Amino acid sequence: MDDTDALMSIGTFARRVGLAPSALRFYDDCDVLRPAYVDGVTGYRYYAHGQQARAVLVRRLREAGMPLTDASVVLDGTREEARAILEGHARRARETAASAQSAIEEILRDLSGERRATVRLGGAELASAVRQVAPAVASAPVREEFPVLGCVLIELERQEVRLVATDRYRLAVRAMRPSSFEGDPCRVLVSVMELKDIASWAMRFADISIEVERGRVRLHGDGAERDLPAVDETFPDYRMILDSLPAARHRIIADRTALRAAIADAGHDGPLTLHTDEQQLILAFRGPVTSRLSAVCTGASVRIAFDPGVLLPALDAGVGPDVLLEISSPAQPVVVRSADQGSFTTLVMPVRDTSTDA
């Protein structure tokens, strides 16, 4: 009998426990849920029936928004340690619930094209997307010199609606799946200030439709409607930027809230240096170490510097408990995104590491 006869393939196991195969691979990489057997020739992963309870618990913890570092304690710690982690997480969830409601107050942007299209989205989803991409728009002085950097690009396609913004140091892309689509793929540019105003309006509706025709943008929600003026500018070719990124050589997964707090609490203007040391992320400003955080680090040790004023908004705009940094080199743009949710991606330019200068 083959060794795998009593085991389940990753696809079968994924359906049994309610996790995607990609999530199972991710949890394998992070030592959270190792397969019972890996075929040395094909690399296929196989799971035992006895692993189902752990997998379901992993899924439930992640659905509750728990960071992997805390989830590992619940999975492998003592009962007392698990209870303390769970109670602490529940308390933080209650404290942030109110701010999460008010945090949804931004909306739409960026379309250009003469074709006609109508898509339908959730009002809250659109507002959340605006909240995520808007921080990547350039500051007012830069917008005066380069008006296009004060705009958000809205791309409408049958499978996805995308919001894109950049200030040349950051690039934010949020993808949404429409509930319906009619017409032709098109794109339009809109002012970020106009889009933020529309976002507050769209929050009142469970669903809204976005209609684009000859560069005109109109939103409809439950009998009400709003016009969103289009901007006649040429947006940078963000797809070329994404396609030209080298392959990531280093990956860092950290508690997003803890990393954000460590940077903000340090109270320095920067530059901020991040350094990986085994499964630790070390933060330093101009040399002295300010914080050490638990992290999942893959690849060789890496040292990279950022402007905190650029990195912090990228962390704020993320979703989920964990943040993933994908680094090709200390001089190339760094991909900042949720560790297990791919609908929102930010590119952040690093800066020169001056901490080792004589």
C-alpha positions in Angstrom: 0.0 0.0 0.0 1.3 3.5 -0.9 2.2 5.7 2.1 -0.3 8.3 0.9 -3.3 5.9 0.8 -4.4 6.8 4.3 -3.7 10.5 3.8 -5.6 13.3 2.0 -4.3 15.5 -0.8 -4.0 19.2 -0.1 -7.2 19.8 -2.2 -9.3 17.3 -0.3 -8.0 18.5 3.0 -8.6 22.1 2.1 -12.3 21.3 1.3 -12.7 19.4 4.6 -11.3 22.2 6.8 -12.5 25.2 4.9 -9.1 26.6 4.0 -7.8 27.4 0.5 -4.8 25.3 -0.7 -2.8 28.6 -0.9 -3.5 29.2 2.8 -2.4 25.7 3.7 0.9 26.3 1.8 1.3 29.6 3.6 0.7 27.9 7.0 3.2 25.2 6.1 5.8 27.9 5.3 5.2 29.5 8.6 5.4 26.2 10.6 1.8 26.6 11.8 0.4 23.6 10.1 2.8 21.2 8.5 1.6 18.5 6.2 1.9 14.9 7.4 3.8 13.9 4.4 5.5 15.6 1.4 6.3 13.6 -1.7 10.1 14.0 -2.3 9.7 13.8 -6.0 6.6 15.8 -6.8 6.5 18.1 -3.8 2.8 17.3 -3.3 1.6 17.8 0.3 -0.6 15.2 2.1 -2.5 15.6 5.4 -3.7 13.2 8.0 -7.3 13.0 9.3 -6.0 13.8 12.8 -4.8 17.2 11.6 -8.4 18.5 10.8 -9.1 19.8 14.3 -5.9 21.9 14.3 -6.6 23.2 10.8 -10.2 24.2 11.7 -8.8 26.0 14.8 -6.3 27.9 12.7 -9.1 28.9 10.3 -11.3 30.1 13.2 -8.4 32.1 14.8 -7.6 33.8 11.5 -11.3 34.5 10.9 -11.2 36.3 14.2 -8.3 38.4 12.9 -5.6 37.0 15.2 -1.9 37.5 14.2 0.0 34.4 13.5 2.4 35.0 16.5 -0.6 35.0 18.9 -2.3 32.2 17.1 0.8 30.0 17.6 0.5 30.5 21.3 -3.2 29.4 21.3 -2.3 26.4 19.1 0.8 25.2 21.0 0.9 27.0 24.4 -0.7 26.0 27.7 -4.4 26.4 28.4 -3.6 29.5 30.6 -1.5 31.1 27.9 -4.1 30.5 25.3 -6.8 32.0 27.4 -4.7 35.1 28.1 -4.1 35.6 24.4 -7.7 35.1 23.4 -9.0 37.5 26.1 -6.5 40.1 25.2 -7.4 39.8 21.5 -11.1 40.1 22.3 -10.5 43.2 24.3 -8.5 44.9 21.5 -11.2 43.9 19.0 -13.8 45.6 21.1 -11.7 48.7 21.5 -11.1 49.0 17.7 -14.6 48.2 16.6 -15.9 51.8 17.0 -12.9 53.3 15.2 -13.3 50.7 12.5 -16.8 52.1 11.8 -15.5 55.7 11.5 -12.4 54.6 9.6 -14.7 54.0 6.5 -15.0 57.5 5.2 -13.4 57.6 1.8 -14.4 56.6 -1.7 -13.7 56.5 -5.4 -11.3 57.7 -7.9 -9.5 57.5 -11.2 -11.1 56.7 -14.5 -10.3 57.7 -18.0 -11.7 56.3 -21.3 -14.5 57.0 -23.7 -16.1 53.6 -23.5 -19.3 53.0 -21.5 -19.4 50.7 -18.5 -21.6 50.1 -15.5 -20.5 48.1 -12.4 -22.2 47.3 -9.1 -20.3 47.2 -5.8 -20.9 47.4 -2.1 -21.0 50.9 -0.8 -18.8 50.0 2.2 -16.4 48.1 0.1 -15.9 51.0 -2.2 -15.4 53.3 0.8 -12.8 50.9 2.2 -10.9 50.8 -1.1 -10.8 54.6 -1.2 -9.5 54.7 2.4 -6.7 52.3 1.4 -5.5 54.0 -1.7 -6.0 57.7 -0.8 -2.9 57.9 1.4 -0.7 57.1 -1.6 -1.8 60.3 -3.4 0.8 63.1 -3.5 0.8 66.0 -1.0 -0.8 69.3 -2.0 2.5 71.0 -3.0 3.4 68.1 -5.3 -0.1 68.1 -6.7 0.3 71.7 -7.7 3.3 70.8 -9.8 2.0 67.4 -11.0 -1.8 67.5 -11.0 -2.1 63.8 -12.1 -0.5 62.7 -8.8 -3.5 64.2 -7.0 -5.8 61.7 -8.9 -6.9 58.2 -8.4 -7.2 55.9 -11.4 -10.4 53.8 -11.6 -10.2 50.8 -13.9 -13.5 48.9 -14.7 -13.2 45.4 -16.0 -15.6 42.4 -16.0 -13.6 40.5 -13.3 -12.2 43.4 -11.3 -12.6 47.0 -10.4 -9.3 48.6 -9.4 -8.4 51.9 -7.6 -4.7 53.0 -8.1 -2.8 55.9 -6.6 0.8 57.0 -6.5 3.0 59.9 -5.3 6.2 58.4 -6.9 7.4 57.0 -3.6 4.3 54.8 -3.0 2.0 52.9 -5.3 -1.3 51.6 -3.9 -3.5 49.2 -5.8 -6.9 47.9 -4.5 -8.8 45.3 -6.4 -12.6 44.6 -5.9 -14.8 42.0 -7.5 -18.0 43.6 -8.9 -21.4 41.9 -8.4 -22.3 42.9 -12.0 -20.7 44.4 -15.0 -22.1 45.8 -18.3 -20.3 47.4 -21.2 -16.7 47.6 -22.1 -13.5 47.8 -20.0 -12.6 51.4 -19.4 -10.6 53.7 -17.1 -11.0 57.2 -15.8 -9.1 59.6 -13.5 -10.8 61.5 -10.7 -9.6 63.9 -8.0 -8.9 62.3 -4.7 -10.7 65.1 -2.9 -13.8 64.6 -5.0 -13.5 60.8 -4.4 -13.3 61.2 -0.7 -16.4 63.2 -0.6 -18.2 60.6 -2.7 -17.0 57.9 -0.3 -18.9 59.4 2.6 -22.0 59.6 0.5 -21.6 55.9 -0.8 -21.4 54.6 2.8 -25.1 55.2 3.2 -26.0 52.5 0.6 -25.6 48.7 0.7 -24.9 48.7 -3.0 -24.0 51.4 -5.5 -23.5 51.4 -9.3 -20.7 53.3 -11.0 -21.5 54.4 -14.6 -18.8 55.7 -16.9 -19.6 57.1 -20.3 -17.5 59.5 -22.5 -15.3 60.4 -19.5 -18.3 61.2 -17.3 -18.7 59.3 -14.0 -22.0 59.0 -12.2 -22.8 57.0 -9.1 -26.3 55.7 -8.2 -27.5 54.4 -4.8 -31.0 53.6 -3.8 -32.6 56.2 -6.0 -30.0 58.9 -5.2 -27.1 59.8 -7.6 -23.9 61.8 -7.6 -21.6 63.0 -10.4 -17.9 62.6 -10.1 -15.9 64.9 -12.4 -13.3 63.2 -14.5 -9.8 64.7 -14.9 -8.1 64.9 -18.3 -4.6 63.7 -17.4 -2.4 60.7 -18.2 -1.8 58.4 -15.3 1.6 56.7 -14.9 1.9 53.2 -16.3 1.6 51.4 -13.0 1.4 47.9 -14.7 4.8 48.4 -16.2 6.1 49.2 -12.7 4.6 46.1 -11.2 5.7 43.8 -14.1 9.3 45.1 -13.9 9.8 44.2 -10.2 12.5 41.7 -9.6 11.6 38.5 -7.8 11.5 38.8 -4.0 14.5 37.4 -2.2 13.4 38.2 1.3 10.0 37.9 3.0 9.0 39.3 6.4 5.7 38.6 8.0 5.0 40.6 11.2 2.1 41.7 13.3 0.9 44.8 11.4 -0.4 46.6 14.5 2.7 45.9 16.6 5.0 47.1 13.8 3.0 50.2 13.2 3.0 51.0 17.0 6.8 50.4 17.3 7.5 52.9 14.5 5.0 55.5 15.7 6.0 55.2 19.4 9.7 55.8 18.6 8.8 59.3 17.7 11.6 59.8 15.2 11.5 61.4 11.7 13.8 58.8 10.2 15.3 57.2 8.4 14.1 53.9 9.9 16.2 50.8 9.5 14.7 47.3 9.5 17.0 44.3 10.0 16.1 40.7 10.2 17.9 38.4 12.6 16.6 34.8 12.4 12.9 35.1 13.4 13.2 38.7 14.7 12.6 42.0 13.1 14.9 44.7 14.6 13.9 48.4 14.3 16.5 51.2 14.6 16.7 54.9 14.0 20.1 56.2 13.0 21.8 53.3 14.7 20.3 52.7 18.2 17.9 49.8 18.3 14.4 50.9 19.4 12.4 47.6 19.1 12.6 43.9 18.5 9.5 42.1 17.1 8.7 38.5 16.5 8.5 37.8 12.8 8.5 35.1 10.2 11.6 35.8 8.0 12.6 33.8 5.0 15.6 34.3 2.8 19.0 35.6 3.9 19.3 38.3 6.6 18.5 41.7 5.1 18.9 45.3 6.2 16.7 48.0 4.6 15.8 51.6 5.4 12.5 53.5 5.0 11.1 57.0 5.5 8.6 56.4 8.4 6.3 58.9 6.9 6.0 56.7 3.8 6.0 53.3 5.4 3.4 54.1 8.2 0.6 55.1 5.8 1.2 51.8 3.9 0.8 49.9 7.2 -2.3 51.9 8.1 -3.9 51.2 4.8 -3.5 47.4 5.1 -6.1 44.9 6.2 -5.8 41.8 8.4 -3.6 41.2 11.4 -0.3 40.5 9.6 1.7 42.5 7.1 4.0 40.9 4.5 7.1 42.7 3.2 8.5 41.2 0.0 12.0 42.6 -0.7 14.1 42.0 -3.8 17.0 44.3 -2.7 17.5 47.3 -0.3 17.4 49.6 -3.4 14.2 48.3 -5.1 10.6 49.0 -4.3 9.2 46.8 -1.5 5.8 45.1 -1.8 3.7 45.7 1.3 0.5 43.7 1.6 -1.6 41.6 3.8 0.0 38.2 4.5 -3.0 36.2 3.3 -5.2 38.6 1.4 -4.1 39.8 -2.0 -6.7 42.4 -2.9 -4.7 45.4 -1.7 -1.0 45.9 -2.5 1.3 48.9 -1.8 4.8 49.5 -3.2 7.1 51.5 -1.0 10.4 52.9 -2.1 13.2 52.4 0.4 15.8 55.1 1.3 19.6 55.0 1.8 20.6 53.4 5.0 22.6 56.0 6.8 22.9 54.2 10.1 26.3 52.7 9.1 27.8 55.9 7.7 31.0 57.0 9.4 
